[in-house]
Structures are given as structure tokens and as C-alpha cells.
Amino acid sequence: MLTDEQLALKKRYLQLHSTVLRHTLAQQVSSTLSPVASAQQRVQAVAAWARAHPMLLGGAALALVFWRPRGLNQLVQRGLMLWLTWQRVQTLRGPR
């Protein structure tokens, strides 16, 4: 049977070990999610730029319509395919 002093020592050891494990887990999660956070920041920057320059985007779209209608058609088809795929994935995920 363990004495009170031995139990207190074991408790302190387990607390310190738990702290080390939490710290390790936090580092692993941080290193795993940092690329995701970086990509999110880039997407937000592009979205902010697009909101700030709608006329430029509209002009570029209009130029595509006149100079490359075939290329635009392919781009629209790919975008539609991606959107439909995204919708299917969302339905498979179910409600949040």
C-alpha cells in the first residue's frame, strides 16, 4: 500500500506528464492546421481584392467572352462540375 507522500508524488508526476502530453498535442495540432490557416488567409485576401475591384473582374470576364468564347465555355463547364461535386459532398456530410 502506498503512503500519503507516495500518492502525492505519484499525483504530481501524473499531472506533469499530462501537461507534457497536452503541450505535445497542441504543437501537433498547430503544425497540422497551419497550412489550412495559411490557405484560408490567402482565400480571404483574394476575396477582399475581388470585392474591391468588381469592375476589373467584370472587364476581364467580358474580354474572355469576346476573345476566347471556347475557353470560357470550358471554364464554365469545369466550374459547374466543381460546384455540383461540392453540392454532393455537402449532402453526404449531412446537417451540421
C-alpha positions as CSV (number, residue, x, y, z in Angstrom):
1,M,0.0,0.0,0.0
2,L,1.3,3.5,-0.9
3,T,1.8,6.1,1.8
4,D,0.2,9.6,1.5
5,E,3.6,11.0,0.5
6,Q,4.0,8.4,-2.3
7,L,0.5,9.1,-3.5
8,A,1.1,12.8,-3.6
9,L,4.3,12.3,-5.5
10,K,2.6,10.0,-8.0
11,K,-0.2,12.5,-8.4
12,R,2.3,15.3,-9.1
13,Y,4.1,13.1,-11.6
14,L,0.9,12.3,-13.5
15,Q,-0.1,16.0,-13.5
16,L,3.3,16.9,-15.1
17,H,3.1,14.1,-17.6
18,S,-0.4,15.2,-18.5
19,T,0.9,18.8,-19.0
20,V,3.7,17.5,-21.3
21,L,1.2,15.4,-23.4
22,R,-1.2,18.4,-23.7
23,H,1.7,20.6,-24.9
24,T,2.8,18.0,-27.4
25,L,-0.8,17.6,-28.7
26,A,-1.1,21.4,-29.1
27,Q,2.1,21.5,-31.1
28,Q,1.0,18.7,-33.4
29,V,-2.4,20.3,-34.0
30,S,-0.8,23.6,-34.7
31,S,1.6,22.2,-37.2
32,T,-1.2,20.2,-38.9
33,L,-3.6,23.2,-39.1
34,S,-1.1,25.9,-40.1
35,P,-1.2,25.1,-43.8
36,V,-5.0,25.3,-43.6
37,A,-4.9,28.6,-41.8
38,S,-2.4,29.9,-44.4
39,A,-4.7,28.8,-47.3
40,Q,-7.7,30.4,-45.6
41,Q,-5.8,33.7,-45.2
42,R,-4.9,33.7,-48.9
43,V,-8.5,32.9,-49.9
44,Q,-9.8,35.8,-47.7
45,A,-7.2,38.1,-49.3
46,V,-8.3,37.2,-52.8
47,A,-12.0,37.6,-51.9
48,A,-11.2,41.0,-50.4
49,W,-9.4,42.0,-53.5
50,A,-12.2,40.8,-55.7
51,R,-14.8,42.8,-53.7
52,A,-12.5,45.9,-54.0
53,H,-12.2,45.5,-57.8
54,P,-15.5,44.4,-59.3
55,M,-15.2,46.4,-62.4
56,L,-11.8,44.9,-63.2
57,L,-13.2,41.4,-62.8
58,G,-16.2,42.2,-64.9
59,G,-14.0,43.7,-67.6
60,A,-11.8,40.5,-67.6
61,A,-14.9,38.3,-67.9
62,L,-16.2,40.4,-70.8
63,A,-12.8,40.2,-72.5
64,L,-12.9,36.4,-72.2
65,V,-16.3,36.3,-73.8
66,F,-15.1,38.2,-76.8
67,W,-11.6,36.8,-77.3
68,R,-11.9,33.3,-76.1
69,P,-15.5,32.1,-76.1
70,R,-14.4,28.5,-76.4
71,G,-12.0,28.7,-73.5
72,L,-14.7,30.4,-71.5
73,N,-17.1,27.6,-72.2
74,Q,-14.6,25.1,-70.9
75,L,-14.0,27.2,-67.8
76,V,-17.8,27.4,-67.1
77,Q,-18.2,23.7,-67.6
78,R,-15.3,23.0,-65.1
79,G,-16.8,25.5,-62.6
80,L,-20.2,23.9,-62.9
81,M,-18.7,20.4,-62.4
82,L,-16.8,21.6,-59.3
83,W,-19.9,23.3,-57.9
84,L,-22.0,20.1,-58.5
85,T,-19.3,18.0,-56.8
86,W,-19.3,20.4,-53.9
87,Q,-23.0,20.1,-53.5
88,R,-22.9,16.3,-53.5
89,V,-20.2,16.4,-50.8
90,Q,-22.3,18.7,-48.7
91,T,-25.3,16.4,-48.9
92,L,-23.1,13.4,-47.9
93,R,-21.8,15.3,-45.0
94,G,-25.3,15.9,-43.7
95,P,-26.5,18.7,-41.5
96,R,-24.0,20.5,-39.2
